[in-house]
Amino acid sequence: MVPRKIGYDACDTRGCLRTENFNSPQAFQRCGQCRVVVYCGPECQKADWKARHKHVCKKVKEKRELMKKAGRMLQNLSDFSLSGQEVGDSQEDMAYVMANARQHPAVRERRRQLKEENIRPKGQAPPEGEDPDFF
């Protein structure tokens, strides 16, 4: 189970002003199909579905899938550039190198380094010269 993000989600039903906060008995739920729209409860979900969401849900899901695909493509490009591999002239060569760049030792080492940078015991200050509020 992943940590719950508290205090940032607001119900997407028009007219509902509820926001998730520390005192919420449970996390707000997302639409089961598109996974984008957030609801405070079943009543708001039903009301929003009838009013507007059923008309856009499939398109929202398609856009979300496109964004995920674009993210994977960018990650593959990043892995490829980090691997320093040469590519032949054919599209097949490019596809093969892009698909296998993740397994390159340089890429694996960089991912390990990034993972170590993100693991810091609670309460430990960031390294000197690093701005903790910079994303």
TAWO-V916850 format. One record per pair of residues at least 12 apart in sequence whose ideal C-beta (glycine too) atoms are under 8 Angstrom apart, sorted by the first residue. I is the first residue (numbers start at 1). GAP is how many residues later the second one is. Records with the same first field share a line. If there is no record, write none. Layout:
I: GAP + GAP
//
This chain:
4: 23
6: 14 + 15 + 16 + 18
7: 12 + 13 + 14 + 15
8: 12
9: 18 + 19 + 29
10: 28
11: 17 + 27 + 28 + 29 + 33
12: 25 + 26 + 27 + 36
13: 26 + 27 + 31 + 32 + 34 + 35 + 38
14: 34 + 37 + 38
16: 24 + 28
18: 22 + 26
20: 18 + 20
28: 12
29: 12 + 16
31: 14 + 22 + 26
33: 24 + 25 + 28
34: 23 + 24 + 26 + 27 + 30
35: 26 + 29
36: 24 + 25 + 28
37: 16 + 20 + 23
76: 22 + 23 + 25 + 26
77: 21
79: 19 + 22 + 23 + 25 + 28
80: 17 + 18 + 21
82: 19 + 22 + 24 + 25 + 28
83: 14 + 18 + 21 + 23 + 24
84: 22
85: 12 + 16 + 19
//
